[in-house]
Amino acid sequence: TLDFHPTGRHFLQIPGPSPVPDRILRAMSLPTIDHRGPEFALLGKRVLSGMQKIFQTKHPVVIYPASGTGAWEAALANTLSPGDPVLMYETGHFASLWNNMATRLGLKTEFLGLPGAEGWRRGVQADMVEKRLRADTQHQIKAVCVVHNETSTGVTSDIRAVRKAIDAAKHPALLMVDSISGLASAEYRHDDWGVDVCVSGSQKGLMLPPGISFNALSPKALEASKTSKLPKSFWAWDEMVDMNKTGYFPYTPNTNLLYGLAEACDMLLDPQQGGLEAVFARHRRWGEGVRAAVKAWSLEIQCVDPAVYSPVLTGVMTPEGIDADAVRKTIYERFDLSLGTGLGKVKGRMFRIGHLGDCNDLTLMAALSGCEMGLKLSGVKLAGSGVQAAMDYFAGHPAPQLLQK
Ligand code: PLP
């Protein structure tokens, strides 16, 4: 096979898996230990309490040796029963996949959303959720499922507003949130926002390789799990939550990924670095810089509502007649840079630039240079230099922690 790029580091600028910091790679290279031995319990307790801080919850967090899709299934299987009506909201490709899964599991889903292309360019419309729940006077709907950061489009959703909508309708449905790509990059507050189950994964903001995923619970979700009738065994919360109290897991956990997770929690929560608030600010600033580039190119951003621009990734639409995947291929082959493909309805119409994981201003500048060169090579007429605009933004807006020094 042809090795296009024998030297230098590949630029993994897809919106997950994200680049893994060396500190985490080193932590994961430790010898695998006995998962029933005394040393393991310390690791187990460390990652479980670390993840409670990352989710901002006092309630249990469950860790699965599985990708995010597994944790999606766990959220539904632990709380619902066959035939339960569930309200899901279409923000993009991942919301659609979760909806498909719920249907396959035997739930009666209703897929709410804005008509046409609009739905994939805006966040969850909380007023639509409220209206639908008010109409459900018999309280048949058992859960409302929304995606916090829609990775296929670069649009976030206001989860607090969805909670308010459910409360305003005085509806008892559970609120389930997919923050697989939001957690540890975009602001997320589990208890404060009143979320019942949050699903997340390792390969995005947590800066780990793929392979572990999470459910953050609420007391109401735990209560629902006692009567839920969907079949579950591997995913069942009860044994997990019970054994986790002593730092152990009912079946073999992903030990080396947990070493990495412990390191990631230390990095993300480090008070010297400003903790989670600094993490959220860092990604907001990177999003601003990347969008400054896209605007200078005069290309369209997939998200049309500035209030919900994603701090995790930016979806860039290519002009009519330009295949976004052909642009991505050129950029990959020429500059060793991977960008996210358009998924589902927007395939070929957009590409995605990730600003998550082990990034900094200069790695993002390199990624934007690759984009700008590749767009030009693909015959896209650019209004101006996005690279210059992003340099101006980053130089003109020092990172918050540098301002404090
Ligand atoms: N939900 C969202 C928002 C995602 O971004 C992804 C993966 O990119 C998934 C669900 C599916 O997770 P996984 O591919 O880890 O199974």
Residues whose N, C-alpha, C, O or C-beta is under 5 A from the ligand:
A	BS01	PLP	S67 G68 T69 F94 N149 T151 D178 I180 S181 G201
